[in-house]
Amino acid sequence: MDETTVVVTGGSQGIGAACVRAFASEGATVVACAREVDPIETMAARFETVEAVRADVRDEYDVERLMETAARLGEGIDIVVANAGVNHGTPGEMNLAAEPYSRFDDTLRTNVRGVFTTVKEAVPHLSDGARILVPSGSIAREAKPGMGAYAISKAGTEALVRGFATDIDQTVGVVDPGLVATEVTGGQGRDPEDVAPMFLWAATDCPTEDLDGQVVDLRAWKKATR
């Protein structure tokens, strides 16, 4: 992946940080962004090909600058992992009827509008064969109690993926790695390092027709790579 340019939002922890390390280990140039820049600067110090950029996906001007920075490092952007997301509550304890307006608004602003902004600002800089990967989970398709605005935001995110897949030439797909131990999930699930290879596969070897506008899950990855 020596001539590949990758952008990872929410790259300071969890799935995002694991993806930064995985792509950088394969030789890709990785532009990692987060609201808190110290963790990604630490990764940039470890990998010569990692560029740390402070950016908030809720701010389109931050994201515009992020994509311009990435595009200047290579011949366009080849892979985007639109990973940045929040969950303001404890999974299973977020009754939707009791969701505060402020929490609902920020969750959708970050998880839905943030993905919209990430893809929209990336489009002018994408290479012809670029792929955009958006992490999601079954909560977007299967209602579970106490998941509040987070579940709504993931459903909206998957709708965005289908819309962009229809409207742009590049490949846009959902990657569902199952439950992963992050701050968003309250530390429940698989180690992010264990699922980062799934994102590498989705970015490179997953058939386009299986990914574009679709959801590729853990089972599909394991079946394809066993």
matplotlib code that plots the C-alpha trace (Angstrom):
import matplotlib.pyplot as plt

x = [0.0, 3.0, 1.2, -2.1, -3.5, -5.9, -8.0, -9.3, -11.6, -11.9, -8.4, -7.3, -8.8, -10.8, -11.5, -10.0, -6.7, -6.5, -7.1, -4.5, -1.9, -3.1, -2.9, 0.3, 1.9, 1.0, 3.0, 0.0, 0.1, -2.5, -4.0, -5.5, -7.8, -9.5, -10.7, -7.9, -4.7, -2.2, -3.0, -2.7, 0.5, 1.9, 1.0, 2.5, 5.7, 5.7, 4.9, 6.7, 3.7, 1.1, 0.1, -1.9, -4.5, -6.8, -10.3, -13.9, -16.3, -19.1, -17.2, -17.2, -14.3, -12.2, -13.1, -12.5, -9.0, -8.4, -9.2, -7.1, -4.2, -4.6, -4.9, -1.7, 0.2, -0.5, -2.4, -5.8, -7.4, -7.8, -9.5, -11.6, -12.6, -15.4, -15.1, -15.7, -18.7, -20.1, -22.5, -23.7, -24.8, -24.6, -25.6, -28.9, -29.8, -30.7, -34.4, -35.3, -38.3, -36.1, -33.3, -32.4, -32.7, -29.1, -27.8, -30.0, -28.9, -25.1, -25.3, -26.9, -24.7, -21.6, -22.6, -24.8, -23.9, -20.3, -20.3, -22.1, -19.5, -16.6, -17.8, -19.0, -15.6, -13.7, -15.5, -13.5, -10.3, -11.1, -9.1, -11.1, -11.0, -11.4, -13.4, -15.2, -15.8, -18.3, -18.4, -21.8, -23.6, -26.7, -28.3, -28.9, -31.2, -32.4, -34.1, -32.8, -34.1, -32.1, -30.0, -31.4, -30.2, -27.2, -29.3, -31.1, -27.8, -26.5, -29.6, -29.2, -25.5, -26.4, -29.0, -26.3, -24.0, -26.8, -27.4, -23.8, -23.3, -26.0, -24.8, -21.0, -18.8, -16.6, -17.4, -19.1, -20.0, -20.8, -18.4, -20.1, -17.4, -19.8, -19.5, -16.1, -14.7, -14.6, -15.9, -19.0, -19.8, -18.8, -15.8, -17.8, -16.8, -13.8, -10.4, -10.3, -6.9, -8.7, -11.1, -8.7, -7.7, -11.4, -11.1, -8.0, -9.8, -12.8, -10.5, -8.7, -9.9, -13.7, -15.5, -16.9, -20.4, -20.5, -19.5, -20.9, -24.1, -24.1, -23.2, -20.2, -20.1, -17.8, -19.2, -18.5, -15.0, -14.2, -15.7, -13.7, -10.4, -10.4]
y = [0.0, 2.3, 4.6, 4.6, 7.6, 6.8, 9.2, 7.9, 10.1, 9.4, 8.1, 8.6, 5.5, 2.3, 1.1, 4.3, 4.0, 0.3, 1.2, 3.9, 1.4, -1.4, 0.7, 2.4, -1.0, -1.9, 1.1, 3.4, 7.1, 7.7, 11.0, 10.5, 13.1, 13.6, 16.4, 15.6, 15.7, 14.3, 10.6, 10.8, 12.8, 9.9, 7.5, 9.8, 9.7, 5.9, 5.6, 7.7, 7.6, 8.9, 12.5, 13.9, 16.5, 18.0, 18.0, 17.9, 16.1, 18.4, 21.3, 21.2, 23.7, 21.4, 18.4, 20.4, 21.3, 17.6, 16.3, 19.0, 18.0, 14.4, 15.1, 17.0, 14.0, 11.8, 11.7, 12.0, 10.0, 6.3, 5.1, 6.9, 5.3, 7.5, 6.3, 9.3, 8.8, 9.4, 7.7, 9.9, 7.2, 3.6, 1.0, -0.6, 2.2, 4.9, 5.0, 6.9, 8.6, 10.0, 11.1, 14.8, 17.0, 18.1, 14.6, 13.5, 16.5, 16.0, 12.3, 12.9, 15.8, 13.8, 10.3, 11.2, 14.8, 14.0, 11.1, 13.2, 15.9, 13.5, 11.9, 15.2, 16.9, 13.8, 13.5, 16.2, 14.6, 10.9, 8.7, 6.8, 3.6, 5.0, 3.2, 4.8, 2.6, 3.5, 1.4, 0.4, -2.4, -4.5, -1.9, 0.1, -2.7, -4.5, -2.5, -3.2, -1.6, 1.2, 2.2, 5.7, 8.2, 6.0, 3.4, 6.1, 7.6, 4.3, 3.8, 7.2, 6.5, 3.4, 5.4, 7.9, 5.1, 3.8, 7.3, 8.1, 4.7, 5.6, 9.2, 9.0, 6.9, 5.6, 2.6, 3.4, 0.6, -0.3, -2.4, -4.2, -5.8, -6.8, -5.6, -4.0, -2.8, 1.0, 3.9, 3.9, 0.3, 0.8, -1.5, -4.5, -6.7, -7.7, -5.9, -3.2, -4.7, -7.9, -6.3, -3.8, -6.5, -6.6, -2.9, -3.6, -6.4, -4.2, -1.5, -3.8, -7.3, -7.3, -7.5, -4.1, -5.5, -6.9, -3.6, -0.7, 0.4, -2.8, -4.1, -6.4, -8.1, -10.3, -13.5, -12.3, -11.3, -14.6, -16.6, -14.7, -15.0, -18.4]
z = [0.0, -0.4, -2.8, -1.0, 0.9, 3.7, 5.8, 9.2, 11.2, 15.0, 14.8, 18.4, 19.9, 19.4, 15.8, 14.4, 16.1, 15.3, 11.6, 11.6, 12.9, 10.5, 7.4, 8.4, 9.0, 5.4, 4.2, 3.4, 4.0, 6.7, 7.7, 11.1, 12.7, 16.0, 18.2, 20.7, 18.8, 21.4, 20.8, 17.0, 17.3, 19.4, 16.6, 14.1, 16.0, 15.8, 12.1, 9.5, 7.2, 9.7, 9.6, 12.6, 11.9, 14.6, 13.1, 14.4, 11.9, 13.2, 11.6, 7.8, 7.6, 9.7, 7.4, 4.3, 5.5, 6.5, 3.0, 1.3, 3.6, 2.7, -1.0, -1.1, 0.3, -2.7, -5.9, -4.3, -1.5, -2.0, 1.2, 3.8, 7.1, 8.4, 11.9, 14.2, 16.4, 19.9, 22.3, 25.2, 27.6, 28.8, 26.2, 27.3, 29.6, 27.1, 26.9, 23.7, 25.3, 28.0, 25.7, 26.3, 23.3, 23.6, 23.7, 20.7, 18.7, 19.3, 18.6, 15.2, 14.5, 15.0, 13.8, 10.8, 9.8, 10.6, 8.1, 5.6, 5.9, 5.8, 2.5, 1.0, 1.6, 0.4, -2.9, -4.8, -3.8, -4.3, -6.8, -9.4, -7.5, -4.0, -1.3, 1.6, 4.7, 7.3, 10.5, 11.8, 13.6, 13.8, 16.0, 12.9, 11.6, 14.7, 17.4, 20.9, 24.1, 25.7, 22.7, 22.4, 19.9, 19.1, 17.3, 15.4, 14.3, 13.0, 10.9, 9.5, 8.8, 6.8, 4.8, 4.0, 2.7, 0.4, -0.9, -1.6, -3.2, -5.7, -6.3, -6.6, -8.8, -6.0, -3.7, -0.4, 2.0, 5.6, 7.6, 10.5, 12.7, 15.4, 19.0, 19.5, 22.9, 22.6, 24.7, 22.5, 23.6, 27.2, 26.7, 25.6, 22.7, 20.6, 20.8, 18.1, 17.0, 16.1, 13.7, 12.0, 9.4, 8.4, 7.4, 5.4, 3.6, 2.9, 1.6, -0.8, -1.5, -0.8, -4.1, -5.1, -5.7, -2.2, -0.6, -2.6, -0.9, 1.1, 4.6, 4.9, 8.3, 10.3, 8.8, 5.3, 6.2, 7.9, 5.0, 2.5, 4.4, 6.0]

ax = plt.figure().add_subplot(projection="3d")
ax.plot(x, y, z, "-o")
ax.set_aspect("equal")
plt.show()
